[in-house]
Amino acid sequence: MQVLSGQEVDVAVQALQAVAKYDLMRVKTYERKENLADRIFVSPIGSAVALRFDDVGYFNRVYCADESVFAMLPKIEAFYREGPFGCELVGPPVAEFGNASTISRTGWTPANCYAWMYAEDCRLIEPTHQTTFVIRAPEPSQRQQFLTTYLRAFDAQEERFTAALRNMRHLFDRPELDFLIAWHGEKIAGVAMMMRDDRTALLCAGAALPEYREMGCHGALLAARIRLACESGCRQLYSWAALGGQSQSNMEKAGLSVVGTTTTWRLSPESRV
């Protein structure tokens, strides 16, 4: 793997912070709109931010862009001790895969490897993706379809759909979010979102339904969001993807570059007692 420069890793830190801001925005929206103050907790722990949602294990994450987080593990463990889940620690990006810090404490195991993605100026990207998919924003009457497709595309458990839909419907009230649906003829094939923050944009929540994967749907959604970012006055693009996966490959083809990697660590629920 290419060894990246320190400047690129600095940009990877910005990508991590953008993803953390996206997750924080979502849980705070759910907390406020659904009166979930007794189920959702956010805590600064040193320079890290820890999210805990006692109904949804996915959101139980700690984001920290520097090495200080590894001295905060006892405090992190204490924060999650009262909930039913452990957590995933998303630590500082590194320039080369394999150079990440390790955790020797009982209960922590390596989890996922992510690539942080970046494009300095979306105007310099020409998203000329050839596709049979039609991409457009959902009509208000199609919002339920959007959310159901989102859950299916990300392989959510069906028994969780009702609670997830109740929370996620409030995201349509967020002015910084854009929503797109990919259509294949008369059928929905995939969905994607984008979060704008001044002149930056985070490409997030892009996925195709299982029956439309490896058909160019994800690439079409990427191209559409890049165009939308430019039209909205954004310049810098951020995202993240499973390291070495199809999503990373699609983003690189779309014009984004890998600017760092992170190996995350999982705290198992059993180790919290």
C-alpha positions in Angstrom: 0.0 0.0 0.0 1.2 3.5 -0.8 2.7 5.4 2.1 0.8 8.6 2.5 2.1 12.0 3.6 1.5 13.7 6.9 -0.6 16.3 5.2 -2.9 13.5 3.8 -3.3 12.0 7.3 -4.3 15.5 8.5 -7.1 15.4 5.9 -8.0 11.9 7.1 -8.5 13.4 10.5 -11.0 15.9 9.0 -12.8 13.0 7.4 -13.1 11.2 10.7 -14.4 14.3 12.3 -17.0 14.7 9.5 -18.2 11.2 10.1 -18.4 11.8 13.8 -20.4 14.9 13.3 -22.8 13.0 11.0 -23.4 10.3 13.6 -23.7 12.9 16.4 -26.3 14.9 14.4 -28.4 11.7 13.9 -28.5 10.6 17.5 -29.1 14.1 18.8 -32.0 14.4 16.3 -33.5 11.2 17.5 -33.1 12.1 21.1 -34.8 15.4 20.7 -37.6 14.4 18.3 -38.5 11.1 20.0 -37.8 12.2 23.7 -35.1 9.6 24.1 -33.0 11.4 26.7 -33.2 8.2 28.8 -31.9 6.1 25.9 -29.3 8.2 24.2 -26.1 9.5 25.8 -23.2 11.6 24.5 -20.1 12.2 26.4 -16.8 13.9 25.7 -14.0 11.8 27.1 -10.8 13.8 26.7 -10.6 14.7 23.0 -12.9 11.9 22.1 -16.7 11.9 21.8 -18.6 8.8 22.9 -22.1 8.0 21.6 -24.4 5.5 23.3 -27.8 4.5 22.1 -29.3 1.8 24.3 -31.7 0.7 21.6 -29.3 0.5 18.6 -25.9 -1.0 19.0 -24.7 0.5 15.7 -24.4 4.0 17.2 -22.3 2.9 20.1 -19.0 4.4 18.9 -16.2 6.4 20.2 -14.5 8.8 17.8 -11.1 10.2 18.5 -8.5 11.7 16.1 -5.5 11.4 18.3 -3.5 8.8 20.3 -4.8 10.2 23.7 -7.8 8.0 23.4 -5.8 4.9 24.4 -5.2 6.4 27.8 -8.9 6.9 28.3 -10.0 3.2 27.9 -11.1 2.8 31.6 -13.4 5.9 31.3 -14.7 4.6 28.0 -15.5 1.2 29.5 -17.2 2.9 32.4 -19.4 5.0 30.0 -20.7 1.8 28.3 -21.0 -0.3 31.4 -24.6 0.9 32.0 -25.8 0.0 28.5 -26.6 -3.3 26.8 -23.9 -3.0 24.2 -20.2 -2.6 24.0 -18.8 -0.1 21.5 -16.5 0.4 18.5 -13.5 2.7 19.0 -12.7 4.6 15.9 -9.2 5.9 16.6 -6.8 8.1 14.8 -6.0 7.6 11.1 -2.6 6.4 10.1 -0.7 6.8 6.9 -0.1 3.1 6.2 -2.2 0.1 7.0 -0.8 -2.0 9.8 0.8 0.9 11.8 -2.3 1.4 14.0 -1.9 1.4 17.8 -2.9 -1.8 19.6 -5.0 -2.4 22.7 -3.9 -5.0 25.1 -6.6 -4.6 27.7 -9.0 -7.5 28.2 -12.2 -7.2 26.3 -10.9 -5.2 23.3 -10.5 -6.9 19.9 -9.7 -5.6 16.4 -13.0 -4.9 14.6 -13.0 -3.2 11.2 -10.5 -1.5 8.8 -11.6 1.7 7.2 -10.2 3.9 4.4 -10.7 7.6 4.8 -11.6 9.1 1.4 -11.1 12.7 0.2 -11.3 15.0 -2.8 -9.9 18.5 -2.5 -12.2 20.2 -5.1 -15.2 18.5 -6.5 -15.2 20.9 -9.4 -12.0 19.1 -10.7 -13.9 15.8 -10.9 -15.9 15.0 -14.0 -18.5 12.4 -12.8 -19.2 10.9 -16.3 -20.5 7.6 -14.9 -22.4 5.8 -17.6 -25.5 4.2 -16.1 -28.9 2.8 -16.7 -30.0 4.1 -13.3 -32.0 7.3 -12.9 -31.1 9.3 -9.8 -33.4 11.9 -8.3 -34.5 13.2 -4.9 -37.5 11.5 -3.3 -40.8 13.1 -3.4 -42.4 13.6 0.0 -44.7 10.6 -0.7 -41.6 8.5 -1.4 -39.8 9.1 1.9 -41.1 5.9 3.5 -39.8 4.0 0.5 -36.4 5.7 0.8 -36.0 4.7 4.4 -37.2 1.1 3.9 -34.8 0.8 1.0 -32.0 2.2 3.2 -32.6 -0.4 5.9 -32.8 -3.2 3.3 -29.7 -2.0 1.5 -27.7 -2.0 4.7 -29.0 -5.4 5.7 -30.8 -4.2 8.8 -32.8 -6.8 10.7 -36.5 -6.6 9.8 -37.7 -6.7 13.4 -35.8 -3.4 13.9 -37.6 -1.6 11.0 -40.5 -0.1 12.9 -38.3 1.6 15.5 -35.7 2.7 12.9 -38.3 4.2 10.7 -39.8 6.1 13.6 -36.4 7.7 14.3 -35.1 8.1 10.8 -38.1 10.0 9.5 -36.9 13.1 11.3 -33.8 13.2 9.2 -35.8 14.7 6.4 -36.2 17.8 8.6 -32.4 18.4 8.6 -31.6 21.2 6.1 -27.9 20.1 5.8 -28.9 16.6 4.4 -29.7 15.7 0.8 -31.4 12.4 -0.2 -31.2 10.6 -3.5 -33.0 7.5 -4.9 -31.6 5.3 -7.7 -34.3 4.0 -10.0 -34.0 1.1 -12.3 -37.0 1.4 -14.5 -40.0 1.6 -12.2 -38.2 0.0 -9.3 -36.0 1.5 -6.5 -32.5 0.1 -6.7 -30.6 2.0 -4.0 -30.4 5.2 -2.0 -27.8 7.7 -0.8 -27.4 10.7 1.4 -25.0 13.7 1.6 -24.4 16.1 4.5 -23.3 19.6 3.6 -21.2 21.8 6.0 -20.4 25.2 4.5 -18.0 24.3 1.6 -17.5 20.7 2.5 -19.7 17.6 1.9 -19.8 14.2 3.4 -20.8 11.4 1.0 -22.7 9.0 3.3 -25.3 6.2 3.4 -24.9 5.1 -0.2 -26.0 1.5 -0.9 -27.8 -0.7 -3.4 -30.3 -3.4 -2.7 -28.8 -6.9 -3.0 -30.4 -7.6 -6.3 -28.8 -4.4 -7.9 -25.3 -4.8 -6.5 -22.4 -4.9 -8.9 -24.5 -3.3 -11.6 -23.2 0.3 -11.3 -25.9 1.6 -8.9 -23.4 2.7 -6.2 -21.2 4.4 -8.8 -24.2 6.3 -10.2 -25.2 7.5 -6.7 -21.6 8.7 -6.1 -21.6 10.6 -9.4 -24.9 12.2 -8.6 -23.8 13.4 -5.2 -20.6 14.8 -6.6 -22.6 16.9 -9.0 -25.0 17.9 -6.3 -22.1 19.0 -4.0 -20.7 21.2 -6.7 -24.1 22.7 -7.5 -24.5 23.4 -3.7 -21.3 25.4 -3.5 -19.3 22.7 -1.8 -15.7 22.0 -2.7 -14.1 19.4 -0.4 -15.5 15.9 -0.3 -15.1 13.4 2.5 -16.2 9.8 3.0 -15.1 6.5 4.4 -15.4 2.9 3.3 -14.4 -0.6 4.3 -10.7 -0.9 3.4 -10.2 -2.8 0.2 -13.9 -3.2 -0.4 -16.0 -2.4 -3.4 -17.2 0.9 -2.0 -13.6 2.2 -1.7 -12.9 1.1 -5.3 -16.0 2.9 -6.5 -15.0 6.1 -4.7 -11.6 6.0 -6.2 -13.0 5.5 -9.7 -15.3 8.5 -8.9 -12.3 10.7 -8.1 -11.7 10.4 -4.4 -8.4 9.3 -2.9 -7.5 7.3 0.2 -5.9 9.7 2.7 -5.5 7.4 5.7 -6.7 4.2 7.3 -8.0 3.2 10.7 -8.3 -0.2 12.4 -11.2 0.1 14.9 -11.4 -1.8 18.2 -14.5 -3.4 19.7 -15.3 -3.6 23.4 -17.5 -6.7 23.9 -20.5 -6.4 26.2 -19.3 -9.2 28.3 -16.2 -7.4 29.3 -18.0 -4.4 30.8 -19.0 -6.1 34.1 
